[in-house]
């Protein structure tokens, strides 16, 4: 008689532990779904991973108006280049360089893929650049809906107009 009772008790305990395990698994899944929903809602609307600026844009005909400080140092007053989206149309394009005089002049609502946009940056205080090899580097930041990042433009000496 004791053996039948003990077998029933063991079977009852196994059923209970399987039910508890199933309940715990369901609770874990529900918790995971809730956390996933919360994380998804925290993302900005329409957010997507942006390309690097130098992958989405091409920079052509970089030139400058500058004054020579020494054999290897110049101060740039104006920077000119052509911006060409090559990874598709570009929307809400903003170009920024430290010391630029009129940042609002470097906003473009749309630039079609493959079309050239002339960009002119005036500096309220000239930006200094030190010659590296045969070029003068200058770093700008560019941001759009599709791409974002810092880009270093390389000014060749023959593309610089030196003021007296």
MDAnalysis code that builds the backbone (N, CA, C; Angstrom):
import MDAnalysis as mda
import numpy as np

u = mda.Universe.empty(492, n_residues=164, atom_resindex=np.repeat(np.arange(164), 3), trajectory=True)
u.add_TopologyAttr("name", ["N", "CA", "C"] * 164)
u.add_TopologyAttr("resid", np.arange(1, 165))
u.add_TopologyAttr("resname", ["UNK", "UNK", "UNK", "UNK", "UNK", "UNK", "UNK", "UNK", "UNK", "UNK", "UNK", "UNK", "UNK", "UNK", "UNK", "UNK", "UNK", "UNK", "UNK", "UNK", "UNK", "UNK", "UNK", "UNK", "UNK", "UNK", "UNK", "UNK", "UNK", "UNK", "UNK", "UNK", "UNK", "UNK", "UNK", "UNK", "UNK", "UNK", "UNK", "UNK", "UNK", "UNK", "UNK", "UNK", "UNK", "UNK", "UNK", "UNK", "UNK", "UNK", "UNK", "UNK", "UNK", "UNK", "UNK", "UNK", "UNK", "UNK", "UNK", "UNK", "UNK", "UNK", "UNK", "UNK", "UNK", "UNK", "UNK", "UNK", "UNK", "UNK", "UNK", "UNK", "UNK", "UNK", "UNK", "UNK", "UNK", "UNK", "UNK", "UNK", "UNK", "UNK", "UNK", "UNK", "UNK", "UNK", "UNK", "UNK", "UNK", "UNK", "UNK", "UNK", "UNK", "UNK", "UNK", "UNK", "UNK", "UNK", "UNK", "UNK", "UNK", "UNK", "UNK", "UNK", "UNK", "UNK", "UNK", "UNK", "UNK", "UNK", "UNK", "UNK", "UNK", "UNK", "UNK", "UNK", "UNK", "UNK", "UNK", "UNK", "UNK", "UNK", "UNK", "UNK", "UNK", "UNK", "UNK", "UNK", "UNK", "UNK", "UNK", "UNK", "UNK", "UNK", "UNK", "UNK", "UNK", "UNK", "UNK", "UNK", "UNK", "UNK", "UNK", "UNK", "UNK", "UNK", "UNK", "UNK", "UNK", "UNK", "UNK", "UNK", "UNK", "UNK", "UNK", "UNK", "UNK", "UNK", "UNK", "UNK", "UNK", "UNK", "UNK", "UNK"])
u.atoms.positions = np.array([
    [0.805, -1.192, 0.000],
    [0.000, 0.000, 0.000],
    [0.858, 1.271, 0.000],
    [1.939, 1.233, 0.772],
    [2.819, 2.387, 0.820],
    [3.479, 2.626, -0.529],
    [3.764, 1.594, -1.234],
    [4.434, 1.760, -2.528],
    [3.526, 2.441, -3.546],
    [2.240, 2.102, -3.561],
    [1.322, 2.759, -4.478],
    [1.190, 4.245, -4.149],
    [1.114, 4.531, -2.853],
    [0.968, 5.898, -2.416],
    [2.231, 6.693, -2.752],
    [3.415, 6.138, -2.520],
    [4.668, 6.841, -2.785],
    [4.866, 7.043, -4.297],
    [4.411, 6.074, -5.120],
    [4.510, 6.238, -6.571],
    [3.592, 7.371, -7.036],
    [2.406, 7.431, -6.473],
    [1.480, 8.508, -6.829],
    [2.047, 9.868, -6.422],
    [2.661, 9.926, -5.269],
    [3.249, 11.164, -4.754],
    [4.403, 11.621, -5.653],
    [5.263, 10.675, -6.053],
    [6.371, 11.020, -6.939],
    [5.846, 11.515, -8.291],
    [4.825, 10.823, -8.826],
    [4.241, 11.222, -10.090],
    [3.613, 12.611, -9.966],
    [2.958, 12.882, -8.861],
    [2.340, 14.181, -8.606],
    [3.408, 15.277, -8.544],
    [4.542, 14.979, -7.866],
    [5.629, 15.951, -7.757],
    [6.244, 16.235, -9.125],
    [6.408, 15.196, -9.974],
    [6.961, 15.397, -11.318],
    [6.037, 16.280, -12.156],
    [4.740, 16.053, -12.069],
    [3.780, 16.859, -12.822],
    [3.857, 18.308, -12.357],
    [3.946, 18.529, -11.062],
    [4.027, 19.882, -10.513],
    [5.311, 20.553, -10.988],
    [6.448, 19.885, -10.928],
    [7.703, 20.504, -11.340],
    [7.716, 20.795, -12.842],
    [7.081, 19.968, -13.670],
    [6.980, 20.252, -15.101],
    [6.094, 21.465, -15.334],
    [5.018, 21.577, -14.568],
    [4.132, 22.729, -14.700],
    [4.855, 24.010, -14.275],
    [5.613, 23.935, -13.204],
    [6.365, 25.101, -12.726],
    [7.401, 25.516, -13.768],
    [8.078, 24.549, -14.348],
    [9.067, 24.829, -15.385],
    [8.404, 25.496, -16.593],
    [7.241, 24.995, -16.993],
    [6.516, 25.579, -18.128],
    [6.070, 27.002, -17.812],
    [5.610, 27.246, -16.611],
    [5.175, 28.590, -16.193],
    [6.363, 29.543, -16.179],
    [7.502, 29.092, -15.659],
    [8.703, 29.934, -15.615],
    [9.168, 30.281, -17.033],
    [9.102, 29.295, -17.933],
    [9.506, 29.532, -19.313],
    [8.580, 30.548, -19.976],
    [7.288, 30.437, -19.760],
    [6.326, 31.396, -20.312],
    [6.564, 32.796, -19.745],
    [6.824, 32.885, -18.443],
    [7.088, 34.180, -17.810],
    [8.339, 34.824, -18.420],
    [9.372, 34.023, -18.646],
    [10.606, 34.527, -19.244],
    [10.354, 35.046, -20.665],
    [9.586, 34.303, -21.457],
    [9.280, 34.731, -22.819],
    [8.474, 36.028, -22.832],
    [7.510, 36.125, -21.938],
    [6.701, 37.343, -21.857],
    [7.576, 38.535, -21.470],
    [8.469, 38.327, -20.520],
    [9.390, 39.381, -20.092],
    [10.302, 39.799, -21.243],
    [10.805, 38.851, -22.009],
    [11.679, 39.156, -23.146],
    [10.931, 39.976, -24.201],
    [9.679, 39.629, -24.457],
    [8.877, 40.371, -25.429],
    [8.638, 41.802, -24.942],
    [8.346, 41.977, -23.672],
    [8.113, 43.316, -23.113],
    [9.370, 44.164, -23.215],
    [10.520, 43.600, -22.873],
    [11.784, 44.338, -22.963],
    [12.064, 44.714, -24.422],
    [11.820, 43.803, -25.354],
    [12.015, 44.090, -26.772],
    [11.147, 45.236, -27.246],
    [9.903, 45.269, -26.826],
    [8.981, 46.347, -27.205],
    [9.457, 47.682, -26.639],
    [9.894, 47.679, -25.394],
    [10.377, 48.919, -24.764],
    [11.606, 49.446, -25.499],
    [12.546, 48.576, -25.815],
    [13.752, 49.006, -26.530],
    [13.380, 49.543, -27.908],
    [12.490, 48.879, -28.620],
    [12.064, 49.315, -29.948],
    [11.403, 50.691, -29.881],
    [10.600, 50.948, -28.854],
    [9.922, 52.235, -28.735],
    [10.891, 53.357, -28.397],
    [12.032, 53.047, -27.807],
    [13.015, 54.065, -27.462],
    [13.798, 54.549, -28.680],
    [13.826, 53.786, -29.771],
    [14.542, 54.198, -30.978],
    [13.835, 55.391, -31.603],
    [14.609, 56.361, -32.141],
    [13.982, 57.489, -32.831],
    [13.193, 56.997, -34.043],
    [12.118, 57.693, -34.341],
    [11.267, 57.305, -35.470],
    [12.064, 57.395, -36.767],
    [11.975, 56.384, -37.575],
    [12.654, 56.371, -38.866],
    [14.161, 56.233, -38.759],
    [14.654, 55.818, -37.614],
    [16.109, 55.717, -37.469],
    [16.637, 54.518, -38.241],
    [17.786, 54.737, -38.804],
    [18.457, 53.661, -39.516],
    [19.951, 53.919, -39.424],
    [20.717, 52.925, -39.707],
    [22.164, 53.071, -39.631],
    [22.620, 53.900, -40.819],
    [23.375, 54.958, -40.538],
    [23.845, 55.847, -41.588],
    [25.196, 55.379, -42.120],
    [25.428, 55.686, -43.382],
    [26.725, 55.413, -43.999],
    [27.735, 56.445, -43.509],
    [29.013, 56.130, -43.691],
    [30.059, 57.112, -43.440],
    [29.965, 58.178, -44.533],
    [30.237, 59.420, -44.177],
    [30.099, 60.524, -45.128],
    [30.982, 60.336, -46.361],
    [32.183, 59.809, -46.177],
    [33.079, 59.641, -47.322],
    [32.673, 58.475, -48.228],
    [31.714, 57.653, -47.804],
    [31.175, 56.593, -48.658],
    [29.981, 57.095, -49.473],
    [29.219, 58.008, -48.908],
    [27.997, 58.487, -49.562],
    [28.248, 59.711, -50.438],
    [29.319, 60.454, -50.143],
    [29.614, 61.689, -50.873],
    [30.999, 61.637, -51.497],
    [31.125, 62.366, -52.588],
    [32.411, 62.567, -53.234],
    [32.709, 64.060, -53.144],
    [33.973, 64.405, -52.936],
    [34.385, 65.791, -52.791],
    [35.337, 66.118, -53.939],
    [34.936, 67.050, -54.810],
    [35.715, 67.355, -56.008],
    [36.192, 68.797, -56.000],
    [37.248, 69.054, -56.740],
    [37.760, 70.408, -57.006],
    [37.930, 71.239, -55.738],
    [38.570, 70.682, -54.739],
    [38.802, 71.410, -53.491],
    [39.828, 72.517, -53.737],
    [39.470, 73.737, -53.347],
    [40.379, 74.876, -53.480],
    [40.146, 75.826, -52.307],
    [41.033, 76.819, -52.191],
    [40.929, 77.725, -51.052],
    [41.547, 79.075, -51.356],
    [41.106, 80.055, -50.598],
    [41.739, 81.366, -50.550],
    [42.402, 81.427, -49.184],
    [43.718, 81.607, -49.188],
    [44.443, 81.516, -47.920],
    [45.625, 82.476, -47.900],
    [46.212, 82.614, -46.751],
    [47.455, 83.389, -46.607],
    [48.522, 82.465, -46.049],
    [49.731, 82.650, -46.553],
    [50.842, 81.810, -46.115],
    [51.426, 82.378, -44.821],
    [51.538, 81.513, -43.805],
    [52.126, 81.904, -42.531],
    [53.617, 81.562, -42.542],
    [53.927, 80.392, -43.041],
    [55.319, 79.953, -43.181],
    [55.374, 78.976, -44.350],
    [56.519, 78.354, -44.553],
    [56.691, 77.411, -45.660],
    [55.718, 76.237, -45.567],
    [55.324, 75.829, -44.344],
    [54.468, 74.641, -44.166],
    [53.107, 74.950, -43.546],
    [52.822, 76.224, -43.271],
    [51.567, 76.578, -42.592],
    [50.814, 77.638, -43.392],
    [49.503, 77.410, -43.559],
    [48.636, 78.403, -44.189],
    [47.439, 78.675, -43.292],
    [46.812, 79.825, -43.508],
    [45.552, 80.168, -42.839],
    [44.490, 80.315, -43.928],
    [43.463, 79.497, -43.816],
    [42.427, 79.442, -44.847],
    [41.289, 80.398, -44.488],
    [40.974, 81.321, -45.431],
    [39.860, 82.254, -45.247],
    [38.572, 81.743, -45.898],
    [38.707, 81.116, -47.055],
    [37.579, 80.545, -47.783],
    [37.963, 79.156, -48.266],
    [37.006, 78.256, -48.213],
    [37.194, 76.897, -48.707],
    [36.096, 76.619, -49.731],
    [36.477, 76.077, -50.881],
    [35.536, 75.780, -51.961],
    [35.674, 74.312, -52.350],
    [34.555, 73.661, -52.628],
    [34.591, 72.308, -53.175],
    [33.225, 71.979, -53.757],
    [33.205, 70.907, -54.532],
    [31.943, 70.409, -55.086],
    [31.584, 69.135, -54.335],
    [30.360, 69.081, -53.873],
    [29.843, 67.933, -53.132],
    [28.931, 67.134, -54.054],
    [29.212, 65.830, -54.184],
    [28.434, 64.983, -55.085],
    [27.964, 63.739, -54.330],
    [26.659, 63.565, -54.136],
    [26.180, 62.315, -53.551],
    [26.362, 61.180, -54.561],
    [26.994, 60.098, -54.140],
    [27.208, 58.959, -55.031],
    [26.506, 57.706, -54.514],
    [25.945, 57.776, -53.324],
    [25.248, 56.619, -52.755],
    [23.747, 56.780, -52.761],
    [23.224, 57.638, -53.632],
    [21.795, 57.919, -53.667],
    [21.553, 59.383, -53.349],
    [20.314, 59.829, -53.473],
    [19.966, 61.217, -53.153],
    [20.323, 61.520, -51.701],
    [20.656, 62.781, -51.445],
    [20.989, 63.208, -50.085],
    [19.966, 64.246, -49.629],
    [19.466, 64.089, -48.413],
    [18.431, 64.972, -47.879],
    [18.900, 65.609, -46.579],
    [18.532, 66.877, -46.399],
    [18.866, 67.637, -45.192],
    [20.366, 67.595, -44.914],
    [21.135, 67.997, -45.898],
    [22.595, 67.978, -45.812],
    [23.072, 69.221, -45.052],
    [23.897, 68.995, -44.042],
    [24.487, 70.076, -43.262],
    [25.994, 69.881, -43.275],
    [26.722, 70.950, -43.612],
    [28.183, 70.909, -43.615],
    [28.662, 71.868, -42.558],
    [29.605, 71.412, -41.745],
    [30.107, 72.246, -40.662],
    [31.622, 72.142, -40.592],
    [32.256, 73.290, -40.436],
    [33.697, 73.342, -40.201],
    [33.927, 74.322, -39.054],
    [34.831, 73.990, -38.194],
    [35.098, 74.845, -37.040],
    [35.519, 76.235, -37.505],
    [34.878, 77.249, -36.955],
    [35.226, 78.630, -37.278],
    [34.498, 79.197, -38.482],
    [33.558, 78.450, -39.047],
    [32.864, 78.965, -40.231],
    [31.958, 80.132, -39.853],
    [31.877, 81.110, -40.759],
    [31.158, 82.350, -40.469],
    [29.645, 82.204, -40.558],
    [29.141, 81.512, -41.556],
    [27.694, 81.427, -41.774],
    [27.256, 79.974, -41.927],
    [27.060, 79.260, -40.818],
    [26.671, 77.848, -40.930],
    [25.356, 77.627, -41.675],
    [24.449, 78.595, -41.624],
    [23.161, 78.424, -42.308],
    [23.322, 78.389, -43.828],
    [24.449, 78.884, -44.338],
    [24.693, 78.843, -45.782],
    [25.086, 77.450, -46.266],
    [25.374, 76.549, -45.370],
    [25.813, 75.200, -45.744],
    [24.752, 74.157, -45.408],
    [23.505, 74.497, -45.675],
    [22.390, 73.557, -45.526],
    [21.744, 73.381, -46.897],
    [21.511, 72.127, -47.265],
    [20.882, 71.813, -48.545],
    [19.771, 70.807, -48.276],
    [18.549, 71.141, -48.644],
    [17.426, 70.254, -48.340],
    [17.491, 68.965, -49.151],
    [17.983, 69.058, -50.399],
    [18.102, 67.850, -51.221],
    [19.175, 68.058, -52.282],
    [20.003, 67.045, -52.457],
    [20.971, 67.013, -53.551],
    [20.759, 65.671, -54.249],
    [20.437, 65.723, -55.507],
    [20.167, 64.501, -56.271],
    [21.443, 63.695, -56.482],
    [21.304, 62.390, -56.547],
    [22.425, 61.487, -56.760],
    [23.170, 61.859, -58.044],
    [24.490, 62.039, -57.939],
    [25.318, 62.330, -59.103],
    [25.396, 63.787, -59.503],
    [24.627, 64.676, -58.874],
    [24.685, 66.097, -59.227],
    [25.680, 66.816, -58.321],
    [26.351, 67.821, -58.888],
    [27.355, 68.578, -58.148],
    [26.705, 69.754, -57.433],
    [27.067, 69.927, -56.176],
    [26.607, 71.077, -55.397],
    [27.844, 71.876, -55.013],
    [27.934, 73.126, -55.495],
    [29.066, 73.982, -55.132],
    [28.927, 74.412, -53.682],
    [29.996, 74.246, -52.925],
    [29.995, 74.618, -51.510],
    [31.080, 75.650, -51.286],
    [30.727, 76.716, -50.582],
    [31.679, 77.761, -50.223],
    [31.573, 77.983, -48.717],
    [32.693, 77.845, -48.043],
    [32.726, 78.063, -46.598],
    [33.640, 79.244, -46.314],
    [33.075, 80.238, -45.640],
    [33.868, 81.388, -45.214],
    [34.145, 81.231, -43.726],
    [35.361, 81.547, -43.320],
    [35.747, 81.434, -41.913],
    [35.836, 82.825, -41.301],
    [35.188, 83.015, -40.134],
    [35.264, 84.319, -39.469],
    [36.633, 84.529, -38.858],
    [37.316, 83.454, -38.598],
    [38.694, 83.500, -38.131],
    [39.420, 82.426, -38.935],
    [40.459, 82.793, -39.682],
    [41.091, 81.823, -40.584],
    [41.521, 80.533, -39.879],
    [41.304, 79.422, -40.583],
    [41.663, 78.102, -40.076],
    [43.079, 77.779, -40.514],
    [43.871, 77.348, -39.566],
    [45.259, 77.025, -39.855],
    [45.399, 75.567, -40.296],
    [46.231, 75.340, -41.303],
    [46.495, 73.995, -41.780],
    [47.994, 73.825, -41.974],
    [48.521, 72.705, -41.516],
    [49.946, 72.408, -41.616],
    [50.142, 71.406, -42.748],
    [51.096, 71.712, -43.606],
    [51.367, 70.878, -44.781],
    [51.801, 69.479, -44.365],
    [51.188, 68.473, -44.972],
    [51.551, 67.070, -44.758],
    [51.858, 66.474, -46.120],
    [53.112, 66.213, -46.371],
    [53.511, 65.751, -47.698],
    [53.357, 66.900, -48.672],
    [52.518, 66.727, -49.688],
    [52.298, 67.806, -50.655],
    [50.888, 68.398, -50.582],
    [50.174, 68.139, -49.472],
    [48.816, 68.672, -49.317],
    [48.633, 69.338, -47.950],
    [47.639, 70.219, -47.914],
    [47.214, 70.853, -46.657],
    [45.863, 70.246, -46.276],
    [45.786, 69.480, -45.199],
    [44.507, 68.856, -44.825],
    [43.610, 69.816, -44.035],
    [42.322, 69.677, -44.275],
    [41.336, 70.399, -43.473],
    [40.154, 69.465, -43.252],
    [39.693, 69.395, -42.010],
    [38.625, 68.465, -41.650],
    [37.303, 69.209, -41.528],
    [36.275, 68.639, -42.148],
    [34.922, 69.174, -42.043],
    [34.010, 68.051, -41.564],
    [32.847, 68.447, -41.097],
    [31.839, 67.463, -40.699],
    [30.653, 67.606, -41.628],
    [30.108, 66.484, -42.046],
    [28.938, 66.504, -42.919],
    [27.902, 65.542, -42.365],
    [26.641, 65.971, -42.424],
    [25.555, 65.152, -41.894],
    [24.354, 65.269, -42.824],
    [23.722, 64.138, -43.063],
    [22.474, 64.124, -43.831],
    [21.614, 62.999, -43.276],
    [20.425, 62.840, -43.839],
    [19.569, 61.730, -43.401],
    [20.212, 60.389, -43.709],
    [21.071, 60.352, -44.735],
    [21.640, 59.089, -45.205],
    [23.048, 58.812, -44.700],
    [23.823, 59.849, -44.388],
    [25.239, 59.664, -44.031],
    [25.676, 60.709, -43.017],
    [26.772, 60.383, -42.328],
    [27.274, 61.307, -41.314],
    [28.732, 60.996, -41.036],
    [29.508, 62.044, -40.740],
    [30.881, 61.807, -40.325],
    [31.812, 62.960, -40.639],
    [33.056, 62.796, -40.198],
    [34.114, 63.757, -40.460],
    [34.853, 63.329, -41.721],
    [35.216, 64.318, -42.534],
    [35.940, 64.064, -43.770],
    [37.125, 65.018, -43.821],
    [38.277, 64.508, -44.195],
    [39.453, 65.350, -44.356],
    [39.646, 65.640, -45.834],
    [39.583, 66.928, -46.167],
    [39.817, 67.374, -47.544],
    [41.297, 67.716, -47.681],
    [41.856, 67.439, -48.839],
    [43.287, 67.669, -49.070],
    [43.459, 68.764, -50.115],
    [44.020, 69.876, -49.676],
    [44.260, 71.008, -50.570],
    [45.653, 70.897, -51.166],
    [45.720, 70.882, -52.484],
    [47.016, 70.904, -53.159],
    [47.439, 72.361, -53.333],
    [48.714, 72.590, -53.306],
    [49.247, 73.951, -53.407],
    [48.755, 74.665, -54.659],
    [48.643, 73.955, -55.774],
    [48.205, 74.605, -57.023],
    [46.730, 74.992, -56.971],
    [45.968, 74.517, -55.992],
    [44.553, 74.874, -55.859],
    [44.298, 75.896, -54.764],
    [45.363, 76.543, -54.315],
    [45.250, 77.569, -53.275],
    [45.634, 78.918, -53.870],
    [44.747, 79.887, -53.700],
    [45.064, 81.261, -54.104],
    [45.552, 81.966, -52.849],
    [46.778, 82.429, -52.894],
    [47.370, 83.080, -51.720],
    [47.144, 84.581, -51.799],
    [46.611, 85.133, -50.707],
    [46.436, 86.578, -50.642],
    [47.717, 87.197, -50.095],
    [47.976, 88.423, -50.500],
    [49.233, 89.076, -50.055],
    [49.210, 89.445, -48.592],
])
